[in-house]
Amino acid sequence: MNVLLEVASLPMRLSTKFLQPYSHPKSPHKFTQSQLLTILILKAYLKTTYRGIIEILGASDQLRERIELMRLPHYSTLKYFADRSHVLEIIDQMLAEIVREFAPDAEEASLDSSGLETSSMSAHYQSPSGQSRKKYVKLSICVLAGSMLSAGLVVSWGPYNDKWEARPLLAKTHHVTQPVRLFADKGYDAEWVHEFCRDDWNVESWIPPAVHRQDGGVNGRYRSQMTKRRLKKNGYGRRWIVESFFSGLQRTMGSALNARTDQSLFVEAGLKVLAYALRR
């Protein structure tokens, strides 16, 4: 219960920096936006439904007191709030604030992506059953070493090449932190990625090149420097931190999403990452 109370306390404090108490001057003023967002985070943390989180709040005086609830919202109120387009922006801002407060001096970061299922049918079941995994919600994340916090998050549909999400992911991370080194796998191999990191951001990028030339050569000023020896010397083996993050995220928060609409699915995925960060 202590961890759950902490998960409720931090978003109540942090979200007031980015959210007005109410969405409109003429709103009913029954629940603040911070309260509704905190309830959504608890919903993601407890892997429950809109109805389920209301039942849990109804049974816990401590949680209601921590969120400063005088009454319980209807589950549809949470659904309407989650469907608003600005919720993902608030998640980005809160992740950035968590990094600034708890991990301002991270020296290493790693990029990677993973998928969350949009149905209860697992990838393991789909393969033997002959059904292919055609579409899933793709989480692209930059994880900081040491704190294991996410400094950047992009939610999209997969499968697509990782470089599609690399530009917005790097831009978000650039505004949050200044690591010394950044690691990524071959999916992010592109000269422009190195140029952004090294020339614009002043961060050493270490990414194994994907060789496409018949002679086995690698072109590009920075790509040609990504030899196995230099990658190893500069700590590329520590790229595992992002894989460890995804393992912990899916083990703790689950790998399946319950929402149905595109916007709701993306928000639920973002809330999983935020709830996991608050738990840490």
N, C-alpha and C positions, 0 to 999 in steps of 0.2 A: 504493500500500500504506500510506503514512503516513496518508492520510485514513481508510482503513479501520480502522487501528489506533486512531485517535482516536475513531471511531464506536463502537468496542468499549470504549475506556477510560472515557468519560464515563458511560455507563449503569452500569458496574460500580461507579463511585464514587458516583453520585447515588442509585441505587436502594437502597443499603444504609440510607438514611434512612427508607425507607418499607416495606421488606420484611424480615421475619425471615429468617435464613439458610435455615431449612427450614419447610415448611408445617405439619408435625406432629412432635411429639417422637419418634414411632415411625416416621417416614419412613426410608427406607434411607440417607439422608445421603450419597448419591453425588454429587449436584449441588445447589448452592445455588439459591435462587430468583433471585438476581441473575444468576447464570450463565445460567440458562434464559431469562430475559428478554432478556439481552444477545444471546443467540443468535437469538432471535426478531427483534430489531431488525436484526441483520445479515442475516437472511433477507429482511426487508422492503427493506432498503437494496440488496441484491444482486438483488432481484426473482427469487428462486429458490424452490424447493420445500423441504419438510422434509427430504427425502432429499438434495436438492442442497446445502443448507447444511452437512449433516454431512460430505458429500464434500469440500467446500471447507475445512472445519476440519481434516479428516484430512490435507489436503495442505499445510497452513500451520502450521509450528512457531511462528511469531511470533503468529498469532492465538490459538492454544491457550495460549501462555504469557501473553498479555495477559488472557485470560479465566480463567487459572489452572486450566485443565482438565487433570486427570490421566488422564482417559479420555474417550471420546466417548459422548454419550447416544444412545440409540436414537431414531429419528425420531418414534416414537409417544409418547415422553416429552415432546417439544416440543409435540405436538398436544394431549395431555392438559392440559399447563400452559396453552396458549393458550385452551383452552375454559373455563378457570376464570373465574367471573363477576367476580373482583376485578382482572383484568388491565387493563381499561379505567380503573378508578379509579387504578391505579398510573401509567398513561400520563398521566392528568390531573395527578397530583401531580408527576411528573417534568417535564412541560411548564411547570408553575408554578414549579418550582425553577430551571429553565433561565432563565426570564424574570427571576426575582429575582436570579440571579447575574450575568447578562450584559446585561440591559436593564431595570434597575430604574426608570429615569426617562424612559420614553417619553412624549412629549407628544401623539401622535396615534395613533389606532387605527381600524381599519375592519372592518366585519362583512360577510360574504357567505357564499354556499354554492355547492357544486359537486357533481357526481355522479361516482361511480366505477362502472364497468360490472361486472356480476357474471357475465359470459361473455366469451369471446374475440371475439364478434361486435361490431364497432364500431358507434357510432351512425350513422356515415356509411353503412355497409353496410345497416343495418336500414331506413333510410328508402327507398332505391331498391328494396329487396327487398320492400317492402310491409309489413314487420313494424314495429310501433310499439314505442317504448321505454316499456314499461308500468311497470317497477319498477327502481330502482337504489338503491345505497347513497349516501346524501346526507351530505356533510361540511359542517357549519356551523362557521365559524371566525372568531375575532377576531384580526386580525394587527396587530402593532405597527410603526409607521413606524421607519425607520432600521435596526433589527435584523432586520426581517422575520421575527420569531418569533411563534408562535401562543400567545396568552395564554389562550385558551379554545377548547374543542372539543366539539361535540355530533355524534354519529353516529346516524342514523336512516334510515328508508326514505323514498324519494321516489317520485313528486313530491308535495309538500305545500307549502302556503304557508309562507314563511320565518318568519312570526311564531309558528308552532308551536314552533320551536326557539329563538326569541329569548330567552324568559324564562330557561331554564337556561343559555344561552350567556352572557347578560349577568351572571347570578349568579356563574358561574365566573370570568369576567373581573374582576368587582368585587372578588373576594377575592385577586386576584393583582397588580393594578396600578391606578394612578390617573392616567390620561391627562388632558390638558386638553380635548381634543376627540375626538369619535367620529363617524365617517361611516358611512352605510349607504345602500343604494339604496331604491327605492320599496317593495320587498317587505317592508321592516321598518317602513313608515309606520303608526304608531299613537300615539295620545296617551299611552297608558300607557308606551310605550317612552321617550318624551321625559320623562315624569314620573319614571320610574325613574332615568334618566341624570342629569337636572338636579336633582331634588329629593332623591333618596336617595343618589346617587353623587357629586354635585357635578361632573359632567362635561357639557360642552356637546355636545348631540347635534344633528347636521345631517343631515336626511333629507328628500329631496324628497317633497312630499305627493302621494298618489294621489287625484286629484279625482274624486269620485263624484256630487256634486250637479249638478243640471241647470243651475244658474246659474253654475257654475264656481267657487263659493266653497269655502273650506276652514274647517271649524270646529275648535274646540279652541284652548286658550290658546297652546300651543307650535306646533302644526301650522300655525296661521295666520301664524306668524313665518317659515316656511320659504319665503320668496320667492326667486326666482332671483338677485336682486341680493345678498341676505344670504348665500345659500349660496356664491356665488362669492367674496364678500368674506371669508368665514371659511374659505376653502381647501378647498371641497368637491371641487375637481378632484384633490386628492391621495387620493381614495378608490381610485385605481388601484392602490395598494400591495397590496390584498388580491387583485385580479385578477392582479397580477404574481406573488404568492405561489402561487396555484393553477396558473398557467402553469408556474412552476419546479417545483412539486411533481409535476405530472403528467408533465412532460418528464423529470425525474430519476428519479422513483419509479414511473412508469407509471400509467395510468388504469384498469387492469383488476385485479380481485381474483380470486384462485385458490381461496379457501375456498368451502365449500358451505353450512354451517349459518349461521343468522342471527348467533349469537354469534361464530363464527369470522370471518365477514365483517366485523362491526363492529370486532373486535380487529385484524384485518389492516389495515383503513382507519386506525385510530388509530395503529398501529405505523408506517405510512407517514409520517404527520405527524411522529411523534416522531423517526424516523430522519432525516427531512429537516431537522428542527430541530438535531439533533446534528451533522449534516454542516455546517451553517452556522457 
